[in-house]
Amino acid sequence: MRTTTHAGWAVCALALALAAAGCGGGGGSGDSEAVLSASWGDPQNPLEPSNTNEVQGGKVLDMIFRGLKRYDPETGEAQDMLAEKIETSDSQNFTVTVKDGWTFSNGEKVTAQSFVDAWNYGASLRNNQRNAYFFGYIEGYDQVHPEEGEQTADTLSGLKVTGERTFTVKLTQKFSTFPDTLGYNAFAPLPRAFFDDHDAWVKKPVGNGPYLVESYTRGSQMSLRRWDDYPGDDKAENGGVDLKVYTDNNTAYTDLLAGNLDLVDDVPAAQLKNVKNDLGDRYLNTPAGIIQTLAFPFYDPAWNTEDAKKVRQGLSMAIDRKQITDTIFQKTRTPATDWTSPVLGEDGGFQDGLCGDLCEFKPDEAKKLIEEGGGLPGGKVTITFNADTGSHREWVNAVCNSINNALDNERACTANPVGTFADFRNQITDRKMTGPFRAGWQMDYPLIQNFLQPLYYTNASSNDGKWSNKQFDDLVNRANQETDTAKAVGLFQQAEEVVRDNMAAIPLWYQNGSAGWSERLSDVKLNPFSVPVYEQIKVS
């Protein structure tokens, strides 16, 4: 058997594109006991690894867990973390060996069973985990998580513990890049405490990462502290992080300038013209694997017809992306021309210009297409978004203004703000959307597959609009089975063309990561996912 190699077609391109991502605050000795404060938002769900698929909860999981793989904070490359080795001879059957010497923060040993138990829990239909879909290629998933009816098995037949530190994984088909997905939080190990007293664990999660959860008050703050006995080589350089909940990122920025906050990792659009004067070299803006889109509720028949496709295409052509990214975002966003991210590079699958005229601002053609499609459903369109983070109010208003101007109707498009990210996500999960809604995507791992399959594959974990297309699904399945990386990328690109031809979502712009920090901090960096590398930050 041979050791599986990384999917170099994605990670190498990402490494080149993000070579400067490590730039940040200058080095300093710091106080290893000092605690920094950072802006944050309440996560949608409890912090179970297999139930968290949004950014705010993901930030915490990245701090309190370590999995088999970890994505390099500068290049994004999938590197072994708890995996001593992952071997395969056919890209379908894998043998995983877990490194010795790792424990959870409660002293329990991390073993092969810790991973197998966690994955079985995440896959189970009874546990209703948002990330269950990530286990879908493991043999037996159709028994533990059937599309209809009750589950007929409690564990995945494709998972077998073969020793204290070894387990095997059998997939239903070849999946050459499967090992590179294992840095995603859904695949994190779990201690017995998670299963023995689940309610207590949820209140105060226990993981195996460089930080411990000290306390959490929803709507106020989560306090994390350095775990002094952490066995990894990426120990925290500070005493901990207080994640403070903000419902307005402008307020967070004001608190930063006033000395009441140390770190903001989402500089509001309204402050982009001032940020360099305000912070000088304490401001960072770097490429990230993020794309902003508008998704549609395909579970609403009004949006799921052949005529509605013309309406979706027309709406895309009614949006002046360049003007919005230039004026509102001060060119810290780039108009999107495909559905992935430039950080992948051409070898990794990025297709500059794939969207063609459909992503160009062409108001006359936009109006004509919408009329051919029977007009806007109900005579108007409402864009729903969360108003607490991301400067979404400004750009959604600008998008609506652009649509209204293109259609010569000042009431054609209106903005529908939802107060908090958690409430917004709950409305999406409950299928309450009646029109387009904000659907930004921050990559989980640097593969073209991650920009397509979780979002557009039938019943995928983050397919919030419930779009379904057999041709797309078949191409994704073929791409995942392909062991030739160039051919795999080509098949994924064909699948993306299906997304384009159906306008399954409207791509808006590619996003950089941004951060501003106080004079107390040094060595501030953003990883390729635009998340601060908290453990490397020094506090004076």
N, C-alpha and C positions, 0 to 999 in steps of 0.2 A: 504494500500500500504506500501511497505517496502523500506527503503533506500538501494540503490544498493551498494553492497560491492565491494572492489577493486579486481582485478584479482591477488590474492595472489600467484598463481602458478608461475608468472613471477617476480613480484616485490620483493618477499621475497628472491628468489634465487639471484636476482641482488643485493639486500642489503648486502647479505653475501659476494658476490664476490667483492664488491666495498667498503667494510668497511673502507679501507685505502684511498679511493679516496679524502677524505677531507684533507689529509696531504699536507702541502705547506709551504709558508713563515711564519715565526713566527709572533705572534701578535705584534701590535704596536698601538700607539695612532693615528698617521696619521694626515693629514691636510685635513679636509673635503671639503675644497675649491680647493685643488690641483687637476690638471688634469694629467692623465697618457696617454702615447702614446703606441699603439699596432699595430703589423703588421696585414695586412688584404688584401683582394683581391676584386676587383669590383664584385658585384653580376651580375648574368645573366640578370635578369629582374628588373623592378621597384619593390619597396618594398611593394607590395600588399600582404597581408598574404596568400591569396588563389592562388597566382601566384609565390610563392617562394618555391622551393623544393631542394635548394642546400645550402651548408654550409655557404658560405660567407654572403648571404642575410639573412639566418637563424640566424646568430649571432646578427644582428641588430634587427630583429624582437623580439628576446628573450630579448632585452634591452628596447624596446619601447612599448611592448605589454604584457598584462596579460590576460589569458583566464579563462575559467571555472575551469580548472585543471592546476596544475603546477607540474612538475616532480622534486622531491626533489633533490637538487644539490649534495647530498652525496649518497643517496641510489637509486635514480631513481624512487622511488615510486610515483604513481599518487595521488596527494593530492588536496583537494578542495582549490581553489583560489578565484575566483569570484562566485563560486557555493556555495550557502548556503546549498543546498541539491539537489540531483538528485534521484528521486524515480521511481520505477517500480515494477510491480507485475508479469510481464511476459517476461521481457528482450526484449520486442519489442515496448512497449509504455512507454515513459519516460516523467516525469514532472520535469522541471528544475526551481529552484528558485534562482534568482540572488541576491547576497548580496547587502544591501543598503549602501549608502555612497561613492560609487565609481564614479569617473568622468574621462573624457578624459582630456588631458592637456590643451585643449581650454575652459574648464569649463563645457562642455556638460555632462549631466548625462549618465552613462552607465546603460541601461535598457534591458529588454528582447528584445525589438525591435532592439537594437543595434546588438544583436547576430543574430536574425532572418534575418534582412536586409543583414548582412554580408554573411550569409550562402547562402541566395538566390542569391546574387551577384556571389559568388564563384561557385555555381552550374550551372549558366546560360551558355548555349552554346555561346550566343552572346558575352560574355565577355572573352571567350577563356582563361580561367584560368588553369594553369598547375596542380593545386591541386583539380580541379573540381571532380575528381574521389573519393575523400574522402567523398563526400556527396552522393555517389551512393546508399547507403543503405536506404536513407530517401525516404519515399513514394513520388512519383511524379517526381523523378529524370529522368525517361524515357521521361517525357513530356518537362522538361526544358533543358534536355541535351540528345536528342535522338542520337542513333548511326548513323542514316541516316536521311537526310532531315532537315527541320527547326523546331525549338522548337515551341510547341503549347501552352505553359503556361509560365508565367513570374515568378511564385513562386512555391516553393515546397509545394505540398498539405499536406505533413506530418509535416509541421511546422505551429503552431498556437500560436499567442500571446494571453494569457489569462488574463494578468494583467501587470501592469508596471514592475513588477519584476518576472513574471512567463511566461513560454511558454512550449508547449508540442511538443514532437518529436515522430512521428510514423514511424517505419522502415518497410521495405517490408518483413523482416524475423527477427527471434530472433537473437540478437547479444549481447551476455552476457557481453563482455568486451567493448562495445561501450563507456560507460562513461570514461574509462581509456584512450581512444584515444583523448579526448577533451582538453588535454594539448598541442596538436600539433598546430602550428601557423595557420594552415588553418582555424581553428575554432575560431580565435580571433574576438572580437567585432569591429565594425567600427562606427565612428561618422558620423553625417549627413554631415559634411564638405567633407567627402570622396565622397559623391554622389552629393552634391550641386556644388562643384567646383573641379572635379576630377583631372584636370591638375595641379592645384595649390597644391592639397594634395600630388600628386606623387612627386612634386619637393621638398616638405618639409612635410613628413608624420607626422600626429598627431595620437598619440596612448594613452594608459592608463598605461604605464609601468614606471619604475623608472627614465628613461632618456628621454630627448627631443632631436630631431634632430635640431641642430643649423645651419649646412650648409653641403653641399656635392658637391665636384668637382670631377667628374668621372676621374679616372686615377691618382688622387692625394690623397684626404683625405675626410673622413666623420667625422665631429665633433659632438659629443653628449655631452649634459650637464645634470647634475642632475636636476630632477624636484622636487623642494622643497615642493610642495603641494601634492606629490604622497601619496595616502591614504593607500598603502600596508604596511605590517610589514617588508618588505625586501628593505628598502630604501637604496640608494647608500651611501657608506661610503667615496666616493671621489667626487670631483667636476665635473668629466666627463671623457670621453675617446675620444681621437683623434685616429681614425682608419686610419692608413697610408697605402696606396696601394703600394705593392711590387710585381714585376713580377719575382723576384728571391728570394727564402727564404734564400739563402746564403748571399745576400746583407743585408737582414733584420738582420740576426745573426751578421754580421760584425758591423752594426749600433748599435746593442745592446751592443756589447763589447766596442764600441767607446763612449758610453754614449749618443747616438743620438736617442735611442729608449728604452722604458721601458719594453716591453713585447713581446715575440715571442711565439706563441702557436703551432709552427710547426718547431721543431729543425731539420735542414737539415741533411740528412743521412751522408754527408761528415764530419759533425762536431760531430757526436755521440761519436767518440773515444776521442774527446777533451773536451766535454761539462762539465764533472765533474771537470776537472782541471781548466777550464775557469770560471765556475760559482759556484762550490762548492755546498752549500745547497740552491742555488738559481736556482736549476734545479729540475723538477718534471717529473716523468714518471709513469703513472697509467693505470690500465686496462680501456678499453672503449668499447662501443658497436659498433665497426667498423670492417668491413671486406673489403678486396680489392679483386676484381674479374676482369676477362676479359669477357666482353659481346660480343655478335655477332650480326650482322645485318641480322636478319631472314627475313627482307623484300627483301634481295638479294637472289634470287633463288639458287645461288651457295652455300650458307650456310644453306639452308633449305631443305635438302634431307636426306634420310636414310643413304646414303654414307657419307654425310657431318658430320653426328653424329660421325662416326668413326674418322674422321679427328679431330673433336673437342676433342674427348677423347684422341687421340694420342698426340695432342698438350699439353694437360694437363699432360700427362705422360712424356713429353719431358722437363718439367720445374723442375729444381732442387731447390725446395722451401727452403730446409734447408740451402744450401750453400748461397743463396741470403739473407735470413734473418740473418744468422750468420755474413756474411762478410760486406754486405752493411748496414744493419740495426742494427748491433751489438747486435743482439738478443732482440731488442725492438719490433720485430714482431714474431709471432708464425705461422709456416706453417698451413694452414687451412685444416681441414679434414671433414668439412661440409659447409653449406651455411648460417649459422647463426652466433652466437658468444658465446664463453664460458661464458660471463657474465650472460647469461640467466640461466646457471646451467642445470643439467639434468632434474630437475622437471619442468623447464621452457621450455624445448624442445631441448636444445643443444644435438647433437648426435656425440660425439667424434668418429672418424673413419668411419663415414657414407660413405665417398667418397671411402674408400678402396684403392685398387691398382691404381685406376684412378687418385689419387692425390699423388702417389708415383713416384719418379724419376726412370723410367725404359726405358732407351733410345732404347733398342732393340725392346721392345714391342710397344713403341711409333712409331718407324719407320714402323713397320709391319702394325699397325692399319691405319696409314696415307696412306700407299700404298694400303691397302684393300679398303679404302674409295675413291680411285681414285686420290690420291695426293692432294697437296695444290691447291685451286682454282687459276687458272692462273699461277701455278707453284711456287708461293711464298705467304708469308703472311706479312701484314703490320700492326703493332700495333700503334694505334693513341692515343695520350695522350696530356694533357695540360702541358706545360713546365714551368709555372710560380710558382707553389707551389708544395709541397709534395715530393720533391726529386724523381719525377717520371722518369726523364730522366735516372737516374742511374739504377733504377730497371728494366725499360723497356729494356734498353740496355743489362742488365744481362739476362733477360728472353729470348731475341732474341739470345744472345750468347749460352745459354743453348739449345735452339731449334736447332740452326745451328749445334752445336756439336753432338746432338743426331741424326740428319738427315745426318750428314757428308756433309753438304752443307752450305758454309759460306754466301750464298746469300738467303737462304730459308726464313729468317725473317729479317725485317728491322723496325726501329723505325720511327714514323711519328709525330714529335712534332708540337703542335699548340701553338702559342705564349701566349695566355691568356686563363684563365678558361672560361670567358664569351664567347669567340669565339669558344672554344672547345664545350661548351654546345650548342651553336647555331647550329653548324654543326651536332651534334647528333639530336637535335630537328628537323632539316630540313632533317633528314634521308640521310645524305651524307657519312655515314661510308661504306667502302667497305671491311673491315676486322675487326678483333677483336679490341676492344677499352677499355680503362680504365673505370671501373665502380665501384669505391669504394662506399660503403654504410655506412652511419652513421645513426644509428637508430633514428627514430622520437619519439618513445616511446618504453619502454622495454617489448615488447611482441614478441613471435615467429612469430605471424601474420605479424608484421611489417617488418621482414626480408624476407618474402615470397610474400605476396599478392601485395604490391606496385611494386615489381620488376618483377614478373612472371605471374601474373593474366592477362588474355586477356584484352588489352587496358588499363591496369592500369597506374597510373600517372607517375611512374618511370620505366616502362617497355620499356626502350629505344631501345632495339633490336627487339621489337614487337614479341616476342615468344608467342605462343598460344598453349594450350593443354587442351582439355575438361576434361580429368580425373583430372588434377591438379585443374582446376576451381571448379569442383564438390566437391572435397575434402575440398577445402577452404570454400566453401559455407556451407558444413555440419559442419565444425569445428566452424565457426562463430555462427551457430545456437545452438551449444551444450552448455548447462548450466553447465554440469559437467566439471570442468576445466581439470581434468586428461584426460577425453575422448577427450576434445577439443585439448589438446596438442598432443595426439596420432594421431588424424586426420591430424593436421598440419605436423606431422612427416611423415605420409604417403604421404602427398603432396610433402614434400621435397625429398622423395625417387623418385618421378616422375621427379623432377628437376635433380636429380642425373642420373637417367636412360637415360635421354635425353641430359645430359651435356648442359643444357640451358645457363649456364655460367661456366667459369672455376674459382673455388675458389683458391685464392693465399695464403693469410695470414691474420690472425687477428692482429689488430693494437692497440697499446697502445696510449694514449694521452700523449703529451709531452709539456713542457713549460720551458722557461728560462726568467729571469727577472732581472731588475736593482736593485741596492742597495736602490733606492728610494721606492721600493714596499715591502709590507708585506701582509700576509693573502692571498697569491695567491693559488687558487684551480682550479682544472678542474672538471667539472661535469661528469656524466657517458657517456655523449655524446662527451667528449673531448673538450668542449668549456669552456674557462675561466669564472668563476663566477665573472663577472666584478664588480657587485654592492658590493661585499664583499672586494674588494681590497682596501687596505689603502696606501696612498701616503704620504711620509714624505717630 
